[in-house]
């Protein structure tokens, strides 16, 4: 996945559907670096490899 596009959405709430996940999860993109996303949800911070992302939904 081209992470350059995701840098415009840092600080925004998103829903991410990743490979191997049964459903999507919501979180805020904190950072995008070297093909990795740092995502914060209510209780945790996740580091997600961008190659594992199948779909990302953004609110308008």
PDB file of N, CA, C and O in Angstrom, chain B, residues numbered from 101:
ATOM      1  N   UNK B 101       0.851  -1.183   0.000  1.00  0.00           N
ATOM      2  CA  UNK B 101       0.000   0.000   0.000  1.00  0.00           C
ATOM      3  C   UNK B 101       0.890   1.238   0.000  1.00  0.00           C
ATOM      4  O   UNK B 101       1.930   1.265   0.658  1.00  0.00           O
ATOM      5  N   UNK B 102       0.481   2.241  -0.729  1.00  0.00           N
ATOM      6  CA  UNK B 102       1.225   3.501  -0.793  1.00  0.00           C
ATOM      7  C   UNK B 102       0.924   4.325   0.459  1.00  0.00           C
ATOM      8  O   UNK B 102      -0.156   4.903   0.580  1.00  0.00           O
ATOM      9  N   UNK B 103       1.864   4.376   1.376  1.00  0.00           N
ATOM     10  CA  UNK B 103       1.635   5.077   2.641  1.00  0.00           C
ATOM     11  C   UNK B 103       1.672   6.591   2.489  1.00  0.00           C
ATOM     12  O   UNK B 103       1.249   7.304   3.399  1.00  0.00           O
ATOM     13  N   UNK B 104       2.165   7.101   1.368  1.00  0.00           N
ATOM     14  CA  UNK B 104       2.198   8.551   1.162  1.00  0.00           C
ATOM     15  C   UNK B 104       0.786   9.130   1.210  1.00  0.00           C
ATOM     16  O   UNK B 104       0.589  10.232   1.723  1.00  0.00           O
ATOM     17  N   UNK B 105      -0.192   8.408   0.687  1.00  0.00           N
ATOM     18  CA  UNK B 105      -1.582   8.861   0.706  1.00  0.00           C
ATOM     19  C   UNK B 105      -2.123   8.959   2.131  1.00  0.00           C
ATOM     20  O   UNK B 105      -2.940   9.830   2.430  1.00  0.00           O
ATOM     21  N   UNK B 106      -1.673   8.076   2.996  1.00  0.00           N
ATOM     22  CA  UNK B 106      -2.194   8.032   4.362  1.00  0.00           C
ATOM     23  C   UNK B 106      -1.702   9.189   5.220  1.00  0.00           C
ATOM     24  O   UNK B 106      -2.333   9.514   6.225  1.00  0.00           O
ATOM     25  N   UNK B 107      -0.606   9.810   4.853  1.00  0.00           N
ATOM     26  CA  UNK B 107      -0.066  10.921   5.646  1.00  0.00           C
ATOM     27  C   UNK B 107      -1.034  12.096   5.716  1.00  0.00           C
ATOM     28  O   UNK B 107      -0.988  12.876   6.667  1.00  0.00           O
ATOM     29  N   UNK B 108      -1.914  12.234   4.717  1.00  0.00           N
ATOM     30  CA  UNK B 108      -2.927  13.294   4.733  1.00  0.00           C
ATOM     31  C   UNK B 108      -3.987  13.063   5.801  1.00  0.00           C
ATOM     32  O   UNK B 108      -4.720  13.987   6.156  1.00  0.00           O
ATOM     33  N   UNK B 109      -4.077  11.839   6.317  1.00  0.00           N
ATOM     34  CA  UNK B 109      -5.126  11.490   7.265  1.00  0.00           C
ATOM     35  C   UNK B 109      -4.616  11.304   8.689  1.00  0.00           C
ATOM     36  O   UNK B 109      -5.338  10.774   9.533  1.00  0.00           O
ATOM     37  N   UNK B 110      -3.397  11.726   8.971  1.00  0.00           N
ATOM     38  CA  UNK B 110      -2.875  11.666  10.337  1.00  0.00           C
ATOM     39  C   UNK B 110      -3.758  12.534  11.223  1.00  0.00           C
ATOM     40  O   UNK B 110      -4.063  13.679  10.889  1.00  0.00           O
ATOM     41  N   UNK B 111      -4.164  11.971  12.359  1.00  0.00           N
ATOM     42  CA  UNK B 111      -5.048  12.666  13.287  1.00  0.00           C
ATOM     43  C   UNK B 111      -6.524  12.416  13.034  1.00  0.00           C
ATOM     44  O   UNK B 111      -7.365  12.906  13.787  1.00  0.00           O
ATOM     45  N   UNK B 112      -6.861  11.665  11.991  1.00  0.00           N
ATOM     46  CA  UNK B 112      -8.257  11.385  11.632  1.00  0.00           C
ATOM     47  C   UNK B 112      -8.674   9.998  12.119  1.00  0.00           C
ATOM     48  O   UNK B 112      -7.857   9.081  12.196  1.00  0.00           O
ATOM     49  N   UNK B 113      -9.957   9.863  12.446  1.00  0.00           N
ATOM     50  CA  UNK B 113     -10.541   8.572  12.810  1.00  0.00           C
ATOM     51  C   UNK B 113     -10.799   7.775  11.536  1.00  0.00           C
ATOM     52  O   UNK B 113     -11.365   8.293  10.573  1.00  0.00           O
ATOM     53  N   UNK B 114     -10.377   6.504  11.540  1.00  0.00           N
ATOM     54  CA  UNK B 114     -10.539   5.641  10.376  1.00  0.00           C
ATOM     55  C   UNK B 114     -11.030   4.263  10.821  1.00  0.00           C
ATOM     56  O   UNK B 114     -10.924   3.898  11.991  1.00  0.00           O
ATOM     57  N   UNK B 115     -11.562   3.518   9.873  1.00  0.00           N
ATOM     58  CA  UNK B 115     -11.866   2.104  10.079  1.00  0.00           C
ATOM     59  C   UNK B 115     -10.950   1.326   9.153  1.00  0.00           C
ATOM     60  O   UNK B 115     -10.911   1.577   7.949  1.00  0.00           O
ATOM     61  N   UNK B 116     -10.208   0.371   9.724  1.00  0.00           N
ATOM     62  CA  UNK B 116      -9.209  -0.382   8.967  1.00  0.00           C
ATOM     63  C   UNK B 116      -9.607  -1.852   8.928  1.00  0.00           C
ATOM     64  O   UNK B 116      -9.962  -2.445   9.946  1.00  0.00           O
ATOM     65  N   UNK B 117      -9.539  -2.418   7.740  1.00  0.00           N
ATOM     66  CA  UNK B 117      -9.771  -3.844   7.549  1.00  0.00           C
ATOM     67  C   UNK B 117      -8.427  -4.447   7.149  1.00  0.00           C
ATOM     68  O   UNK B 117      -7.892  -4.144   6.083  1.00  0.00           O
ATOM     69  N   UNK B 118      -7.889  -5.306   8.019  1.00  0.00           N
ATOM     70  CA  UNK B 118      -6.567  -5.880   7.786  1.00  0.00           C
ATOM     71  C   UNK B 118      -6.689  -7.367   7.466  1.00  0.00           C
ATOM     72  O   UNK B 118      -7.655  -8.026   7.850  1.00  0.00           O
ATOM     73  N   UNK B 119      -5.701  -7.869   6.764  1.00  0.00           N
ATOM     74  CA  UNK B 119      -5.636  -9.281   6.420  1.00  0.00           C
ATOM     75  C   UNK B 119      -5.587 -10.106   7.709  1.00  0.00           C
ATOM     76  O   UNK B 119      -4.804  -9.809   8.611  1.00  0.00           O
ATOM     77  N   UNK B 120      -6.423 -11.138   7.791  1.00  0.00           N
ATOM     78  CA  UNK B 120      -6.436 -11.998   8.967  1.00  0.00           C
ATOM     79  C   UNK B 120      -7.388 -11.543  10.060  1.00  0.00           C
ATOM     80  O   UNK B 120      -7.600 -12.280  11.023  1.00  0.00           O
ATOM     81  N   UNK B 121      -7.968 -10.358   9.946  1.00  0.00           N
ATOM     82  CA  UNK B 121      -8.938  -9.852  10.922  1.00  0.00           C
ATOM     83  C   UNK B 121     -10.332 -10.236  10.436  1.00  0.00           C
ATOM     84  O   UNK B 121     -10.614 -10.173   9.239  1.00  0.00           O
ATOM     85  N   UNK B 122     -11.201 -10.631  11.358  1.00  0.00           N
ATOM     86  CA  UNK B 122     -12.572 -10.985  10.975  1.00  0.00           C
ATOM     87  C   UNK B 122     -13.399  -9.754  10.649  1.00  0.00           C
ATOM     88  O   UNK B 122     -14.252  -9.795   9.762  1.00  0.00           O
ATOM     89  N   UNK B 123     -13.155  -8.668  11.353  1.00  0.00           N
ATOM     90  CA  UNK B 123     -13.871  -7.421  11.109  1.00  0.00           C
ATOM     91  C   UNK B 123     -12.897  -6.269  11.151  1.00  0.00           C
ATOM     92  O   UNK B 123     -11.713  -6.451  11.435  1.00  0.00           O
ATOM     93  N   UNK B 124     -13.391  -5.104  10.872  1.00  0.00           N
ATOM     94  CA  UNK B 124     -12.533  -3.930  10.915  1.00  0.00           C
ATOM     95  C   UNK B 124     -12.416  -3.398  12.329  1.00  0.00           C
ATOM     96  O   UNK B 124     -13.175  -3.788  13.216  1.00  0.00           O
ATOM     97  N   UNK B 125     -11.471  -2.515  12.533  1.00  0.00           N
ATOM     98  CA  UNK B 125     -11.345  -1.836  13.820  1.00  0.00           C
ATOM     99  C   UNK B 125     -11.177  -0.350  13.562  1.00  0.00           C
ATOM    100  O   UNK B 125     -10.664   0.066  12.524  1.00  0.00           O
ATOM    101  N   UNK B 126     -11.622   0.446  14.536  1.00  0.00           N
ATOM    102  CA  UNK B 126     -11.541   1.896  14.406  1.00  0.00           C
ATOM    103  C   UNK B 126     -10.398   2.428  15.243  1.00  0.00           C
ATOM    104  O   UNK B 126     -10.076   1.890  16.302  1.00  0.00           O
ATOM    105  N   UNK B 127      -9.796   3.486  14.753  1.00  0.00           N
ATOM    106  CA  UNK B 127      -8.732   4.138  15.482  1.00  0.00           C
ATOM    107  C   UNK B 127      -8.325   5.422  14.789  1.00  0.00           C
ATOM    108  O   UNK B 127      -8.803   5.748  13.702  1.00  0.00           O
ATOM    109  N   UNK B 128      -7.436   6.135  15.439  1.00  0.00           N
ATOM    110  CA  UNK B 128      -6.901   7.380  14.907  1.00  0.00           C
ATOM    111  C   UNK B 128      -5.479   7.132  14.436  1.00  0.00           C
ATOM    112  O   UNK B 128      -4.668   6.570  15.173  1.00  0.00           O
ATOM    113  N   UNK B 129      -5.171   7.548  13.217  1.00  0.00           N
ATOM    114  CA  UNK B 129      -3.811   7.401  12.698  1.00  0.00           C
ATOM    115  C   UNK B 129      -2.926   8.436  13.388  1.00  0.00           C
ATOM    116  O   UNK B 129      -3.172   9.638  13.286  1.00  0.00           O
ATOM    117  N   UNK B 130      -1.897   7.964  14.088  1.00  0.00           N
ATOM    118  CA  UNK B 130      -0.964   8.851  14.783  1.00  0.00           C
ATOM    119  C   UNK B 130       0.268   9.155  13.942  1.00  0.00           C
ATOM    120  O   UNK B 130       0.777  10.276  13.962  1.00  0.00           O
ATOM    121  N   UNK B 131       0.750   8.153  13.199  1.00  0.00           N
ATOM    122  CA  UNK B 131       1.974   8.336  12.409  1.00  0.00           C
ATOM    123  C   UNK B 131       2.016   7.314  11.281  1.00  0.00           C
ATOM    124  O   UNK B 131       1.411   6.245  11.365  1.00  0.00           O
ATOM    125  N   UNK B 132       2.742   7.664  10.225  1.00  0.00           N
ATOM    126  CA  UNK B 132       2.976   6.771   9.089  1.00  0.00           C
ATOM    127  C   UNK B 132       4.457   6.873   8.758  1.00  0.00           C
ATOM    128  O   UNK B 132       4.944   7.928   8.352  1.00  0.00           O
ATOM    129  N   UNK B 133       5.179   5.743   8.938  1.00  0.00           N
ATOM    130  CA  UNK B 133       6.624   5.741   8.682  1.00  0.00           C
ATOM    131  C   UNK B 133       7.064   4.384   8.151  1.00  0.00           C
ATOM    132  O   UNK B 133       6.682   3.344   8.687  1.00  0.00           O
ATOM    133  N   UNK B 134       7.861   4.403   7.107  1.00  0.00           N
ATOM    134  CA  UNK B 134       8.501   3.192   6.576  1.00  0.00           C
ATOM    135  C   UNK B 134       7.547   2.012   6.458  1.00  0.00           C
ATOM    136  O   UNK B 134       7.857   0.918   6.932  1.00  0.00           O
ATOM    137  N   UNK B 135       6.397   2.217   5.836  1.00  0.00           N
ATOM    138  CA  UNK B 135       5.410   1.168   5.592  1.00  0.00           C
ATOM    139  C   UNK B 135       4.702   0.680   6.860  1.00  0.00           C
ATOM    140  O   UNK B 135       4.092  -0.390   6.850  1.00  0.00           O
ATOM    141  N   UNK B 136       4.773   1.450   7.952  1.00  0.00           N
ATOM    142  CA  UNK B 136       4.090   1.115   9.198  1.00  0.00           C
ATOM    143  C   UNK B 136       3.153   2.245   9.581  1.00  0.00           C
ATOM    144  O   UNK B 136       3.454   3.419   9.368  1.00  0.00           O
ATOM    145  N   UNK B 137       2.001   1.870  10.158  1.00  0.00           N
ATOM    146  CA  UNK B 137       1.045   2.843  10.678  1.00  0.00           C
ATOM    147  C   UNK B 137       0.983   2.690  12.191  1.00  0.00           C
ATOM    148  O   UNK B 137       0.959   1.572  12.707  1.00  0.00           O
ATOM    149  N   UNK B 138       0.957   3.794  12.888  1.00  0.00           N
ATOM    150  CA  UNK B 138       0.740   3.806  14.332  1.00  0.00           C
ATOM    151  C   UNK B 138      -0.692   4.278  14.532  1.00  0.00           C
ATOM    152  O   UNK B 138      -1.045   5.396  14.155  1.00  0.00           O
ATOM    153  N   UNK B 139      -1.523   3.410  15.134  1.00  0.00           N
ATOM    154  CA  UNK B 139      -2.956   3.663  15.248  1.00  0.00           C
ATOM    155  C   UNK B 139      -3.368   3.549  16.709  1.00  0.00           C
ATOM    156  O   UNK B 139      -3.008   2.587  17.388  1.00  0.00           O
ATOM    157  N   UNK B 140      -4.123   4.534  17.192  1.00  0.00           N
ATOM    158  CA  UNK B 140      -4.596   4.531  18.577  1.00  0.00           C
ATOM    159  C   UNK B 140      -6.102   4.312  18.597  1.00  0.00           C
ATOM    160  O   UNK B 140      -6.848   4.987  17.888  1.00  0.00           O
ATOM    161  N   UNK B 141      -6.547   3.348  19.431  1.00  0.00           N
ATOM    162  CA  UNK B 141      -7.979   3.194  19.663  1.00  0.00           C
ATOM    163  C   UNK B 141      -8.251   3.544  21.125  1.00  0.00           C
ATOM    164  O   UNK B 141      -7.411   4.172  21.769  1.00  0.00           O
ATOM    165  N   UNK B 142      -9.403   3.154  21.660  1.00  0.00           N
ATOM    166  CA  UNK B 142      -9.780   3.561  23.012  1.00  0.00           C
ATOM    167  C   UNK B 142      -8.808   3.084  24.083  1.00  0.00           C
ATOM    168  O   UNK B 142      -8.548   3.801  25.049  1.00  0.00           O
ATOM    169  N   UNK B 143      -8.268   1.872  23.915  1.00  0.00           N
ATOM    170  CA  UNK B 143      -7.459   1.278  24.973  1.00  0.00           C
ATOM    171  C   UNK B 143      -6.015   0.972  24.590  1.00  0.00           C
ATOM    172  O   UNK B 143      -5.179   0.763  25.469  1.00  0.00           O
ATOM    173  N   UNK B 144      -5.711   0.941  23.306  1.00  0.00           N
ATOM    174  CA  UNK B 144      -4.383   0.489  22.887  1.00  0.00           C
ATOM    175  C   UNK B 144      -3.815   1.353  21.766  1.00  0.00           C
ATOM    176  O   UNK B 144      -4.515   2.152  21.144  1.00  0.00           O
ATOM    177  N   UNK B 145      -2.530   1.162  21.536  1.00  0.00           N
ATOM    178  CA  UNK B 145      -1.856   1.714  20.361  1.00  0.00           C
ATOM    179  C   UNK B 145      -1.336   0.521  19.569  1.00  0.00           C
ATOM    180  O   UNK B 145      -0.670  -0.353  20.123  1.00  0.00           O
ATOM    181  N   UNK B 146      -1.636   0.485  18.283  1.00  0.00           N
ATOM    182  CA  UNK B 146      -1.219  -0.614  17.410  1.00  0.00           C
ATOM    183  C   UNK B 146      -0.190  -0.116  16.411  1.00  0.00           C
ATOM    184  O   UNK B 146      -0.240   1.030  15.964  1.00  0.00           O
ATOM    185  N   UNK B 147       0.736  -0.985  16.070  1.00  0.00           N
ATOM    186  CA  UNK B 147       1.628  -0.769  14.935  1.00  0.00           C
ATOM    187  C   UNK B 147       1.212  -1.781  13.880  1.00  0.00           C
ATOM    188  O   UNK B 147       1.214  -2.986  14.131  1.00  0.00           O
ATOM    189  N   UNK B 148       0.860  -1.294  12.715  1.00  0.00           N
ATOM    190  CA  UNK B 148       0.315  -2.157  11.673  1.00  0.00           C
ATOM    191  C   UNK B 148       1.132  -2.000  10.399  1.00  0.00           C
ATOM    192  O   UNK B 148       1.350  -0.886   9.923  1.00  0.00           O
ATOM    193  N   UNK B 149       1.577  -3.115   9.856  1.00  0.00           N
ATOM    194  CA  UNK B 149       2.305  -3.110   8.594  1.00  0.00           C
ATOM    195  C   UNK B 149       1.320  -2.773   7.478  1.00  0.00           C
ATOM    196  O   UNK B 149       0.281  -3.421   7.358  1.00  0.00           O
ATOM    197  N   UNK B 150       1.627  -1.791   6.681  1.00  0.00           N
ATOM    198  CA  UNK B 150       0.721  -1.331   5.625  1.00  0.00           C
ATOM    199  C   UNK B 150       0.437  -2.417   4.589  1.00  0.00           C
ATOM    200  O   UNK B 150      -0.600  -2.370   3.927  1.00  0.00           O
ATOM    201  N   UNK B 151       1.328  -3.388   4.435  1.00  0.00           N
ATOM    202  CA  UNK B 151       1.095  -4.478   3.488  1.00  0.00           C
ATOM    203  C   UNK B 151      -0.053  -5.383   3.924  1.00  0.00           C
ATOM    204  O   UNK B 151      -0.601  -6.118   3.102  1.00  0.00           O
ATOM    205  N   UNK B 152      -0.426  -5.342   5.205  1.00  0.00           N
ATOM    206  CA  UNK B 152      -1.498  -6.178   5.737  1.00  0.00           C
ATOM    207  C   UNK B 152      -2.872  -5.529   5.600  1.00  0.00           C
ATOM    208  O   UNK B 152      -3.886  -6.171   5.878  1.00  0.00           O
ATOM    209  N   UNK B 153      -2.921  -4.275   5.177  1.00  0.00           N
ATOM    210  CA  UNK B 153      -4.184  -3.545   5.095  1.00  0.00           C
ATOM    211  C   UNK B 153      -4.898  -3.882   3.795  1.00  0.00           C
ATOM    212  O   UNK B 153      -4.324  -3.794   2.709  1.00  0.00           O
ATOM    213  N   UNK B 154      -6.164  -4.271   3.929  1.00  0.00           N
ATOM    214  CA  UNK B 154      -6.987  -4.581   2.763  1.00  0.00           C
ATOM    215  C   UNK B 154      -7.828  -3.372   2.348  1.00  0.00           C
ATOM    216  O   UNK B 154      -8.038  -3.134   1.159  1.00  0.00           O
ATOM    217  N   UNK B 155      -8.313  -2.604   3.346  1.00  0.00           N
ATOM    218  CA  UNK B 155      -9.199  -1.474   3.063  1.00  0.00           C
ATOM    219  C   UNK B 155      -9.155  -0.505   4.239  1.00  0.00           C
ATOM    220  O   UNK B 155      -9.013  -0.916   5.391  1.00  0.00           O
ATOM    221  N   UNK B 156      -9.279   0.790   3.936  1.00  0.00           N
ATOM    222  CA  UNK B 156      -9.388   1.823   4.964  1.00  0.00           C
ATOM    223  C   UNK B 156     -10.571   2.705   4.602  1.00  0.00           C
ATOM    224  O   UNK B 156     -10.709   3.142   3.459  1.00  0.00           O
ATOM    225  N   UNK B 157     -11.423   2.961   5.589  1.00  0.00           N
ATOM    226  CA  UNK B 157     -12.566   3.851   5.377  1.00  0.00           C
ATOM    227  C   UNK B 157     -12.371   5.113   6.203  1.00  0.00           C
ATOM    228  O   UNK B 157     -11.994   5.055   7.374  1.00  0.00           O
ATOM    229  N   UNK B 158     -12.636   6.266   5.567  1.00  0.00           N
ATOM    230  CA  UNK B 158     -12.540   7.568   6.209  1.00  0.00           C
ATOM    231  C   UNK B 158     -13.905   8.223   6.170  1.00  0.00           C
ATOM    232  O   UNK B 158     -14.638   8.071   5.193  1.00  0.00           O
ATOM    233  N   UNK B 159     -14.253   8.945   7.215  1.00  0.00           N
ATOM    234  CA  UNK B 159     -15.487   9.738   7.193  1.00  0.00           C
ATOM    235  C   UNK B 159     -15.233  10.990   6.369  1.00  0.00           C
ATOM    236  O   UNK B 159     -14.124  11.523   6.373  1.00  0.00           O
ATOM    237  N   UNK B 160     -16.259  11.464   5.660  1.00  0.00           N
ATOM    238  CA  UNK B 160     -16.139  12.692   4.861  1.00  0.00           C
ATOM    239  C   UNK B 160     -16.146  13.903   5.756  1.00  0.00           C
ATOM    240  O   UNK B 160     -16.055  15.031   5.270  1.00  0.00           O
TER     241      UNK B 160
END
